[in-house]
Amino acid sequence: MNTARSQRSSGPKPPRKTAELRVRLAEAEETLRAIRSGEVDAVMVAGKRGDRVFTLKGAEHAYRTLIESMNEGALELTPDKTILYANECFARMVKHPLEKVIGSSFRRFLSAADRTMLRRLLKRADKSGSKIQVTINAGDGSKMPAQVSVGPLPKNGFKHAAVGMVVTDMTDARRNEELLRALTRRVVQAQEEERGRVAFELHDNITQLLCAVVFKSQALADNLPGRNGSSKREAIELREMLGKTANEVERISANLGPSLLDNLGLVTVLRAARTEFAGRTGLLVRLTCSRLVARMPAEIELALYRIFQEALRNVEKHARARHVTVFFRQQDSFVQMVINDDGVGFDPDHGSVRRKGIGGLGLLSMHERATYVGGSLRIESNRRAGTQVELRIPLA
């Protein structure tokens, strides 16, 4: 066990020589440095009743070994964010000597915005899930993305409890996120290319063939004599069925490849899709769009349109709703779209089990679309209480 020995005065002493005082002062400073850097496990104080050993708080050897072997930064802070203890891993993160880290303020390693987040986090440190994402400013000028988790420590007789903190290097996690986003981008691009190809085939081949068959069936119905009433009625019904089929194929083609999106803009296409959906399903759909200052990037407009389509498709298939409201607005820094329905709702965490389709590829596709443009998708739903889909996409 490493110890530091301190002599306690038993009474007035005669003046010491200057050299002796300097030596003792140097020893005291070295003792304090060793205590602060974690090199000392206990302090032995000599007095009238003999030597007494004081074990330092948190200095148990097994505990210290565990903390020092962590691949994450471990700290103990006072309520005013002064670092009482830090392990070597955190010192390496911030690229400062450990003796310069202990005793300093944790705030020095954060930006002004992250300091505000940390202050809010410490206020709820006694609650579960007390974590934030910050950027650590290292001593060499580099920046490291990190996750900070906090929790209160026992007061042990003190007025205010210290705060325990774990700092996790998120560099690899962020890199993996970027790789996943790049993969999602390629998947989305491949999907759109395939959608465009299928839309072209439907519009230029299948629809034209169906239209030709419609004209032929109409001519056949017109040429049948009136005495063949039953045959004439069947021919007319066949022509009507073919006409409906041609219209449905054309609708699918338009939804697969929204050419109007490039030419007329997002709001016009959303309103057209709302009108088509309401007319086909009989649902009351209210769409509120704020005026757009300028056209957004094509990939953002496409993501908004596809998520709007998928949300309405889920309403049609699963929600059993009567009313749908869509709110769309654009601000300087982000665009927001909120879709509400008054349907039966579902459990977002277990939807794929309770109801086939919900929580499956549909919602996964919506999340991929949001991730593709750097946005966030939030879905709130409860049984028999409807569903809300909120999409936020940064424009910067």
Helices and strands as residue ranges (DSSP letters): E 3-7, H 18-36, E 42-47, E 50-55, H 61-68, E 73-77, E 83-86, H 88-94, H 98-101, G 106-109, H 112-123, E 131-137, E 143-152, E 163-169, H 171-201, I 202-206, H 207-223, H 229-256, H 259-264, H 266-281, E 284-289, H 298-314, I 315-319, E 323-330, E 334-341, H 351-354, H 361-372, E 376-381, E 387-394
